């Protein structure tokens, strides 16, 4: 597939979002940025680093918000470590 974007721009956006979303694996952020860039190209948008950053940020925020908080595990009953 022919890449029509500047690799430096892609790396800059990825680095910015990696810092902002350090709770997510770096590969996840990299993939999101690359996929966002390709999707915008496919849809015919004029792809800019700013556009990609904004759309990828929204997607990454949704990923963070969709994960259940670990603190919402059901409480253990006193003296019982297992069910049943």
MARTOR-504107 format. One record per residue (C-alpha): residue number from 1; residue in three letters; x, y, z. Coordinates in nm, 3 decimals. Layout:
<atom><nr>NUM</nr><rest>ALA</rest><X>X</X><Y>Y</Y><Z>Z</Z></atom>
...
end
This chain:
<atom><nr>1</nr><rest>UNK</rest><X>0.000</X><Y>0.000</Y><Z>0.000</Z></atom>
<atom><nr>2</nr><rest>UNK</rest><X>0.135</X><Y>0.342</Y><Z>-0.093</Z></atom>
<atom><nr>3</nr><rest>UNK</rest><X>0.188</X><Y>0.564</Y><Z>0.209</Z></atom>
<atom><nr>4</nr><rest>UNK</rest><X>0.108</X><Y>0.927</Y><Z>0.136</Z></atom>
<atom><nr>5</nr><rest>UNK</rest><X>0.189</X><Y>1.068</Y><Z>0.478</Z></atom>
<atom><nr>6</nr><rest>UNK</rest><X>0.513</X><Y>1.194</Y><Z>0.626</Z></atom>
<atom><nr>7</nr><rest>UNK</rest><X>0.655</X><Y>0.938</Y><Z>0.870</Z></atom>
<atom><nr>8</nr><rest>UNK</rest><X>0.781</X><Y>1.223</Y><Z>1.090</Z></atom>
<atom><nr>9</nr><rest>UNK</rest><X>0.429</X><Y>1.361</Y><Z>1.130</Z></atom>
<atom><nr>10</nr><rest>UNK</rest><X>0.298</X><Y>1.017</Y><Z>1.216</Z></atom>
<atom><nr>11</nr><rest>UNK</rest><X>0.571</X><Y>0.965</Y><Z>1.476</Z></atom>
<atom><nr>12</nr><rest>UNK</rest><X>0.508</X><Y>1.307</Y><Z>1.629</Z></atom>
<atom><nr>13</nr><rest>UNK</rest><X>0.136</X><Y>1.241</Y><Z>1.671</Z></atom>
<atom><nr>14</nr><rest>UNK</rest><X>0.207</X><Y>0.894</Y><Z>1.810</Z></atom>
<atom><nr>15</nr><rest>UNK</rest><X>0.458</X><Y>1.031</Y><Z>2.063</Z></atom>
<atom><nr>16</nr><rest>UNK</rest><X>0.214</X><Y>1.298</Y><Z>2.180</Z></atom>
<atom><nr>17</nr><rest>UNK</rest><X>-0.069</X><Y>1.050</Y><Z>2.229</Z></atom>
<atom><nr>18</nr><rest>UNK</rest><X>0.156</X><Y>0.790</Y><Z>2.392</Z></atom>
<atom><nr>19</nr><rest>UNK</rest><X>0.241</X><Y>1.046</Y><Z>2.658</Z></atom>
<atom><nr>20</nr><rest>UNK</rest><X>-0.122</X><Y>1.138</Y><Z>2.705</Z></atom>
<atom><nr>21</nr><rest>UNK</rest><X>-0.248</X><Y>0.777</Y><Z>2.713</Z></atom>
<atom><nr>22</nr><rest>UNK</rest><X>0.028</X><Y>0.606</Y><Z>2.908</Z></atom>
<atom><nr>23</nr><rest>UNK</rest><X>-0.226</X><Y>0.364</Y><Z>3.058</Z></atom>
<atom><nr>24</nr><rest>UNK</rest><X>-0.261</X><Y>0.197</Y><Z>2.718</Z></atom>
<atom><nr>25</nr><rest>UNK</rest><X>0.009</X><Y>-0.018</Y><Z>2.557</Z></atom>
<atom><nr>26</nr><rest>UNK</rest><X>0.229</X><Y>0.179</Y><Z>2.319</Z></atom>
<atom><nr>27</nr><rest>UNK</rest><X>0.148</X><Y>-0.059</Y><Z>2.033</Z></atom>
<atom><nr>28</nr><rest>UNK</rest><X>-0.222</X><Y>0.013</Y><Z>2.082</Z></atom>
<atom><nr>29</nr><rest>UNK</rest><X>-0.163</X><Y>0.388</Y><Z>2.049</Z></atom>
<atom><nr>30</nr><rest>UNK</rest><X>0.063</X><Y>0.340</Y><Z>1.744</Z></atom>
<atom><nr>31</nr><rest>UNK</rest><X>-0.197</X><Y>0.123</Y><Z>1.575</Z></atom>
<atom><nr>32</nr><rest>UNK</rest><X>-0.476</X><Y>0.369</Y><Z>1.649</Z></atom>
<atom><nr>33</nr><rest>UNK</rest><X>-0.282</X><Y>0.660</Y><Z>1.499</Z></atom>
<atom><nr>34</nr><rest>UNK</rest><X>-0.184</X><Y>0.464</Y><Z>1.187</Z></atom>
<atom><nr>35</nr><rest>UNK</rest><X>-0.537</X><Y>0.331</Y><Z>1.138</Z></atom>
<atom><nr>36</nr><rest>UNK</rest><X>-0.686</X><Y>0.678</Y><Z>1.184</Z></atom>
<atom><nr>37</nr><rest>UNK</rest><X>-0.450</X><Y>0.820</Y><Z>0.922</Z></atom>
<atom><nr>38</nr><rest>UNK</rest><X>-0.532</X><Y>0.544</Y><Z>0.672</Z></atom>
<atom><nr>39</nr><rest>UNK</rest><X>-0.905</X><Y>0.572</Y><Z>0.736</Z></atom>
<atom><nr>40</nr><rest>UNK</rest><X>-0.902</X><Y>0.949</Y><Z>0.677</Z></atom>
<atom><nr>41</nr><rest>UNK</rest><X>-0.711</X><Y>0.897</Y><Z>0.352</Z></atom>
<atom><nr>42</nr><rest>UNK</rest><X>-0.953</X><Y>0.626</Y><Z>0.244</Z></atom>
<atom><nr>43</nr><rest>UNK</rest><X>-1.250</X><Y>0.854</Y><Z>0.309</Z></atom>
<atom><nr>44</nr><rest>UNK</rest><X>-1.093</X><Y>1.129</Y><Z>0.099</Z></atom>
<atom><nr>45</nr><rest>UNK</rest><X>-1.019</X><Y>1.381</Y><Z>0.374</Z></atom>
<atom><nr>46</nr><rest>UNK</rest><X>-0.722</X><Y>1.613</Y><Z>0.355</Z></atom>
<atom><nr>47</nr><rest>UNK</rest><X>-0.513</X><Y>1.433</Y><Z>0.615</Z></atom>
<atom><nr>48</nr><rest>UNK</rest><X>-0.324</X><Y>1.656</Y><Z>0.855</Z></atom>
<atom><nr>49</nr><rest>UNK</rest><X>-0.145</X><Y>1.568</Y><Z>1.178</Z></atom>
<atom><nr>50</nr><rest>UNK</rest><X>-0.399</X><Y>1.781</Y><Z>1.368</Z></atom>
<atom><nr>51</nr><rest>UNK</rest><X>-0.695</X><Y>1.593</Y><Z>1.223</Z></atom>
<atom><nr>52</nr><rest>UNK</rest><X>-0.539</X><Y>1.256</Y><Z>1.297</Z></atom>
<atom><nr>53</nr><rest>UNK</rest><X>-0.447</X><Y>1.359</Y><Z>1.651</Z></atom>
<atom><nr>54</nr><rest>UNK</rest><X>-0.802</X><Y>1.477</Y><Z>1.729</Z></atom>
<atom><nr>55</nr><rest>UNK</rest><X>-0.975</X><Y>1.169</Y><Z>1.587</Z></atom>
<atom><nr>56</nr><rest>UNK</rest><X>-0.726</X><Y>0.923</Y><Z>1.739</Z></atom>
<atom><nr>57</nr><rest>UNK</rest><X>-0.755</X><Y>1.098</Y><Z>2.078</Z></atom>
<atom><nr>58</nr><rest>UNK</rest><X>-1.135</X><Y>1.055</Y><Z>2.072</Z></atom>
<atom><nr>59</nr><rest>UNK</rest><X>-1.095</X><Y>0.685</Y><Z>1.992</Z></atom>
<atom><nr>60</nr><rest>UNK</rest><X>-0.835</X><Y>0.632</Y><Z>2.264</Z></atom>
<atom><nr>61</nr><rest>UNK</rest><X>-1.052</X><Y>0.813</Y><Z>2.520</Z></atom>
<atom><nr>62</nr><rest>UNK</rest><X>-1.340</X><Y>0.582</Y><Z>2.429</Z></atom>
<atom><nr>63</nr><rest>UNK</rest><X>-1.112</X><Y>0.281</Y><Z>2.477</Z></atom>
<atom><nr>64</nr><rest>UNK</rest><X>-1.012</X><Y>0.404</Y><Z>2.824</Z></atom>
<atom><nr>65</nr><rest>UNK</rest><X>-1.371</X><Y>0.478</Y><Z>2.925</Z></atom>
<atom><nr>66</nr><rest>UNK</rest><X>-1.497</X><Y>0.141</Y><Z>2.806</Z></atom>
<atom><nr>67</nr><rest>UNK</rest><X>-1.265</X><Y>-0.057</Y><Z>3.034</Z></atom>
<atom><nr>68</nr><rest>UNK</rest><X>-1.433</X><Y>-0.151</Y><Z>3.359</Z></atom>
<atom><nr>69</nr><rest>UNK</rest><X>-1.252</X><Y>-0.010</Y><Z>3.661</Z></atom>
<atom><nr>70</nr><rest>UNK</rest><X>-1.070</X><Y>-0.276</Y><Z>3.858</Z></atom>
<atom><nr>71</nr><rest>UNK</rest><X>-1.222</X><Y>-0.140</Y><Z>4.178</Z></atom>
<atom><nr>72</nr><rest>UNK</rest><X>-1.567</X><Y>-0.261</Y><Z>4.074</Z></atom>
<atom><nr>73</nr><rest>UNK</rest><X>-1.491</X><Y>-0.626</Y><Z>4.142</Z></atom>
<atom><nr>74</nr><rest>UNK</rest><X>-1.753</X><Y>-0.792</Y><Z>4.362</Z></atom>
<atom><nr>75</nr><rest>UNK</rest><X>-1.659</X><Y>-0.777</Y><Z>4.730</Z></atom>
<atom><nr>76</nr><rest>UNK</rest><X>-1.538</X><Y>-1.097</Y><Z>4.895</Z></atom>
<atom><nr>77</nr><rest>UNK</rest><X>-1.744</X><Y>-1.249</Y><Z>5.169</Z></atom>
<atom><nr>78</nr><rest>UNK</rest><X>-1.565</X><Y>-1.262</Y><Z>5.504</Z></atom>
<atom><nr>79</nr><rest>UNK</rest><X>-1.383</X><Y>-1.592</Y><Z>5.544</Z></atom>
<atom><nr>80</nr><rest>UNK</rest><X>-1.466</X><Y>-1.716</Y><Z>5.191</Z></atom>
<atom><nr>81</nr><rest>UNK</rest><X>-1.207</X><Y>-1.701</Y><Z>4.918</Z></atom>
<atom><nr>82</nr><rest>UNK</rest><X>-1.388</X><Y>-1.929</Y><Z>4.674</Z></atom>
<atom><nr>83</nr><rest>UNK</rest><X>-1.735</X><Y>-1.950</Y><Z>4.535</Z></atom>
<atom><nr>84</nr><rest>UNK</rest><X>-1.935</X><Y>-2.259</Y><Z>4.610</Z></atom>
end
